[in-house]
Amino acid sequence: MIITAYFLNSFQFLSADNLFYQILNILGSLFLGINFYQKKAFAGIFLQVVWGIVSLSAIFKILFN
């Protein structure tokens, strides 16, 4: 999902302030975080938590700004 979002943004199909783009990012980070947790890859979990916080912040900005 994260790669799909990146592709769509890179080729200007979606902008970073598009809600669908941010939803793809947050879901992708959630699923990757779960996978990293199962594999006990804690550095990956940290990265996905940060990615999710950034995406969640962007979603709130889109919805409430």
C-alpha positions, 0 to 999 in steps of 0.5 A, a space after each residue: 500500500 505504501 509503495 502504491 501511494 508513493 507510485 501514485 504520488 510520484 506520477 501525479 495521480 494523487 497529491 500528498 494532501 489527498 485523503 486516499 493517499 494518506 489512508 493508503 499510507 496509514 494502512 500500509 504502515 499498520 500492516 507492515 508494523 504488524 508484520 514487523 511485530 510478529 518477526 520481532 523486528 523492533 527497528 521496523 516497528 519504530 519506523 512504522 509507528 512514526 510513519 503512521 503518526 505522520 499519516 494520521 496527522 496529515 489525515 486530521 489536517 485534511 479533515 479538520 482544516 
